[in-house]
Amino acid sequence: MTTDSLTGRRILVAEDEMLIALEIEETLQALGCVVVGPASKVDAALQLASDEALDAAILDVTIRGGYVYPVAEQLLMRGIPFVLASGYGDWALPEALRDQPRLIKPFTRQDLERQVRLLCSTDG
């Protein structure tokens, strides 16, 4: 597994299920990424999305505090690419977010790696 293009990339993780968050964190760290978070609440994720230097983000659609849409909107305003993780279909997302990359739950480490590489390839 080549990690050079992802080494040092700062990835925000918004996920409230501890086991899934740990799996994402382990996968990202194995790829050489720096994990920002994981944030398990919308307010915490929004704060990180507003204040941290980020290269990309992985956002579970529903975390404690509600939907992650305000976080996604903040990332869009900052020009930071992200992927939405959810078991719901596109119909469940607000129209403005339906074109965003998706990770369909349950997803594999390979699915996650592929999405992170795609997100981080947009600027490098």
C-alpha positions as CSV (number, residue, x, y, z in Angstrom):
1,M,0.0,0.0,0.0
2,T,1.5,3.3,-1.1
3,T,1.1,6.1,1.5
4,D,3.3,8.9,0.1
5,S,0.4,11.0,-1.4
6,L,-1.5,10.8,1.9
7,T,1.3,11.3,4.4
8,G,0.6,14.2,6.7
9,R,-2.9,14.8,5.2
10,R,-5.2,16.2,7.9
11,I,-8.6,14.4,7.8
12,L,-11.5,15.4,9.9
13,V,-13.6,12.4,11.1
14,A,-17.1,13.0,12.3
15,E,-18.5,9.6,13.6
16,D,-20.4,8.8,16.8
17,E,-20.1,5.0,16.8
18,M,-16.9,4.3,18.7
19,L,-16.0,1.1,16.9
20,I,-16.5,2.7,13.5
21,A,-14.6,5.8,14.5
22,L,-11.7,3.6,15.7
23,E,-11.7,1.6,12.5
24,I,-11.6,4.8,10.4
25,E,-8.9,6.3,12.6
26,E,-6.7,3.1,12.3
27,T,-7.1,3.0,8.5
28,L,-6.2,6.7,8.1
29,Q,-3.2,6.4,10.4
30,A,-2.0,3.4,8.4
31,L,-2.2,5.5,5.3
32,G,0.0,8.2,7.0
33,C,-2.9,10.6,7.6
34,V,-3.3,12.8,10.6
35,V,-6.8,12.3,12.1
36,V,-8.6,15.4,13.3
37,G,-11.1,14.3,15.8
38,P,-12.9,12.0,15.7
39,A,-15.8,14.2,16.7
40,S,-18.9,12.4,17.9
41,K,-21.2,15.5,18.2
42,V,-22.3,18.0,15.6
43,D,-21.1,21.0,17.6
44,A,-17.6,19.5,18.1
45,A,-17.4,18.6,14.4
46,L,-18.5,22.1,13.3
47,Q,-15.9,23.7,15.6
48,L,-13.2,21.5,14.0
49,A,-14.5,22.1,10.5
50,S,-14.3,25.9,11.2
51,D,-11.0,26.2,13.0
52,E,-8.7,23.4,11.9
53,A,-6.4,23.2,8.9
54,L,-7.9,20.3,6.9
55,D,-7.2,18.4,3.7
56,A,-10.5,16.4,3.7
57,A,-13.2,15.0,5.9
58,I,-15.2,11.9,6.5
59,L,-18.7,12.7,7.8
60,D,-21.2,10.3,9.1
61,V,-24.6,11.8,8.1
62,T,-26.2,11.3,11.6
63,I,-24.1,11.9,14.7
64,R,-25.1,13.0,18.2
65,G,-26.7,16.4,18.0
66,G,-28.5,15.7,14.7
67,Y,-27.5,15.7,11.0
68,V,-24.0,16.7,10.0
69,Y,-25.2,19.1,7.3
70,P,-23.9,22.3,9.0
71,V,-20.5,20.7,9.1
72,A,-20.7,19.8,5.4
73,E,-21.8,23.4,4.6
74,Q,-18.9,24.8,6.5
75,L,-16.5,22.5,4.6
76,L,-18.1,23.5,1.2
77,M,-17.6,27.2,2.1
78,R,-13.9,26.5,2.9
79,G,-13.4,24.4,-0.2
80,I,-12.5,21.3,1.7
81,P,-13.5,18.0,0.1
82,F,-15.5,15.5,2.1
83,V,-17.3,12.2,1.8
84,L,-20.6,11.5,3.4
85,A,-20.9,8.1,5.2
86,S,-24.4,6.7,5.4
87,G,-26.7,3.8,4.9
88,Y,-29.4,6.0,3.5
89,G,-30.0,6.6,-0.2
90,D,-29.4,9.9,-2.0
91,W,-33.1,10.8,-1.5
92,A,-32.5,11.2,2.2
93,L,-29.9,14.0,1.7
94,P,-30.6,17.7,1.2
95,E,-30.5,18.4,-2.6
96,A,-27.3,20.6,-2.1
97,L,-25.4,17.6,-0.9
98,R,-26.6,14.8,-3.2
99,D,-23.6,15.3,-5.6
100,Q,-21.1,14.8,-2.8
101,P,-19.0,11.6,-2.7
102,R,-20.5,8.8,-0.6
103,L,-19.4,5.9,1.5
104,I,-22.3,3.5,1.8
105,K,-22.4,1.8,5.2
106,P,-21.2,-0.7,5.9
107,F,-18.0,0.1,4.0
108,T,-14.6,-1.7,3.9
109,R,-11.1,-0.3,4.6
110,Q,-10.5,-0.5,0.8
111,D,-13.6,1.6,0.2
112,L,-12.4,4.2,2.8
113,E,-8.9,4.3,1.3
114,R,-10.2,4.7,-2.2
115,Q,-12.4,7.7,-1.1
116,V,-9.6,9.3,0.9
117,R,-7.3,9.0,-2.1
118,L,-9.9,10.6,-4.4
119,L,-10.6,13.4,-2.0
120,C,-6.9,14.2,-1.5
121,S,-6.0,13.9,-5.2
122,T,-8.1,17.0,-6.1
123,D,-5.3,19.3,-4.9
124,G,-2.2,17.2,-5.3
